[in-house]
Amino acid sequence: MSPTSVATLNAQAGTAARQLAARTGAATRQRSPTAAFLLLASLTVSFLAGSSAPTPLYPVYMAQWGLSPLTITLIFGIYALAVLLALLTAGRLSDHLGRKPVLLAATLAQAATMLLFATATSAAGLLLARVVQGVTTGAALGAIGAALIDLSKAKGAVANAVAPPFGTATGAVIGGVLVQYLPLPMHLVYAVFGVLFLLQAVGLTYFAESVSPRSGVLASLKPQLKLPAATRGPLLLAAPALVAVWSLAGFYGSLGPMLVGSMLGSSTPLLGGLALFVLAASGGIAIVLLQHREPKELMKLGVATLLVGVGIAVATLPYKSIGLFFLGTAIAGVGFGAAFQGAVRIVVPSAAPHERAGVLSIVFTICYIAMGAPAVVAGWAIAEHYGNLIEAARAFGVVVMVLAGLALLGQASRDFATK
C-alpha cells in the first residue's frame, strides 16, 4: 500500500473517530432529559432560596447596625425593583442567545453576589448585594422557565409554579438554622449558597441547548411589555390573582421576622424565617397536590383560600395567638400556591417556544411589582404613620383580602359572562 493510501486511510479513520466522539459527547450531554429538567428546577429553587436567605438575618442587621423597619423594607424592595428592571431588559435574552449562556452567566454572578453579602458591613453594602442579586435573578428566571417548558410543556408549567415557593421556603429555613445554630452567622449562609451556585454552574456546562440562537440580541434588550396576542386574554385573567398572592409574599419576606418576633417577644433568626417558610412551603405542597386541577379552577380555589387564610392571620394579631397566626399563614400559603400555579399554567403554555421567556418575564414583572411596592409602603407606614408593627400588619392584611376578593369577583363575573 502506498504512503498516500495509508495517509488517506489514517485521515479517514481520524475523521470517523472525531465524528464518533462528537456523537458520543452529544449523546452524553443529551442523554438524560430528566437530569437537565432537575438541574433547571434546582436553579429556580436556589435563586429564590438565595433571595430569601437574608430574611432571618434582618433582625440581626437591625440590632447590630441600627437599621429601621423602613430601611429593611427598602433593602427588600430594591431587590424586587432590580429583578423587574432585569426582566424588562434581559428577560427575552435567552430567546436570542440561547438558554445555556444566559443561565451560566447568571449562576456565576449569583455566586459572586454571595460574596458581596458576606462582606457587607452596612445597609449600603446590603443594598448593593440585593441589586446585583435582583439583576441576575431577573435575567435568569425567564430563561429557566422557558427551558423547563422547552423540555416538557406540562411538567415545565408545574415546575415553574412549584419551584419558586419551595425555593423561598428553603432559603428562609436554611438561613434560620445556619444563623442560629452554627458559627459565623453573617457569613456561613452565604458561603453555602455560593458553593451551591458554583456546582450548578459546572452542571450547566453539560446542559444541551434547547433553542437555536436568533438575531436581534440588542433589540431584545430594549424594555418592552409586548405580549403575543394568544397570551393577552389569559394574562388579563391571571393578573389580579398574581398581585394578591405576591403582595402577601413580599410582606412576609420583609417584615415577617419582625412581626413574629413582636408576637413572641423573641428575635431568634430561626423563628424570624419561620413565617415565610410556612407560607412558601404550604404553597409548594399545594402546587404538588393540586397540579392535576384545571388552571381556572386552581385560581378560584387559590384566591378564596388566600382570603380565608389572611383573615384568620389578621384576626389573631391583636391577641398574639401565634398558633392561629401560623394556621392562617399555612392556609394563605395554600392559596398562594394554587393561585400562582393556575396563573402560570393559564398564561405561559399558550405562547410559542421563542416567545416563552419573554412572556414568563412579564408574568414575573407583575409578581415582583406586587411583591416589592406594598412591602416598602408597609415599612413606611410603620415608620411614619402607625408606629406599630401589629397595626400596620393588620392594615396590610386587609388590603390583601380586598385584592383577593376583587380577583375572586372578577373570575366569577367572567364565568357568568361566558355562560
Number of C-alpha atoms within 10 A of each C-alpha: 5 7 8 9 10 11 11 12 12 12 12 12 12 12 12 12 12 12 12 12 12 12 12 13 13 13 12 13 16 16 13 12 14 12 13 21 22 12 19 26 22 19 26 25 23 26 28 23 25 30 23 26 29 28 30 33 26 26 24 19 19 16 12 11 12 13 16 17 23 21 18 23 26 23 24 30 28 19 27 29 23 22 32 27 18 24 34 23 23 30 33 33 27 30 28 19 17 20 26 21 16 22 26 21 14 23 27 18 20 28 24 17 23 24 16 20 22 20 14 16 14 13 18 11 16 20 22 18 23 27 22 20 27 27 24 26 30 30 29 32 28 31 28 27 26 33 29 25 22 19 15 16 18 14 14 24 24 22 26 27 26 27 24 27 30 27 27 28 29 24 29 33 26 21 30 27 18 22 24 17 11 11 11 12 19 20 17 16 26 24 16 16 23 22 13 16 25 18 14 20 22 13 15 20 12 15 22 18 16 15 18 12 15 13 10 12 16 11 12 19 16 12 15 14 14 10 14 14 10 14 17 16 11 18 20 12 19 25 17 23 31 30 21 29 29 23 25 26 25 27 27 28 31 30 28 23 27 25 22 25 17 15 18 14 10 13 21 19 27 23 23 29 32 22 25 32 30 24 30 31 24 22 30 27 18 22 29 16 10 17 22 10 13 12 22 21 13 24 31 23 19 29 33 20 22 32 26 17 26 28 21 20 25 23 17 18 19 11 11 17 14 15 11 18 23 20 17 26 29 25 25 32 32 29 34 33 33 37 34 34 30 29 27 24 25 21 25 30 22 18 19 13 17 18 17 27 31 30 29 25 30 24 21 23 23 16 24 26 19 21 29 28 20 21 27 25 18 25 26 20 21 20 17 11 11 16 13 13 20 20 16 21 24 19 16 22 22 16 16 23 24 14 21 28 18 16 24 20 14 16 20 12 11 11 11 9 8 6 5
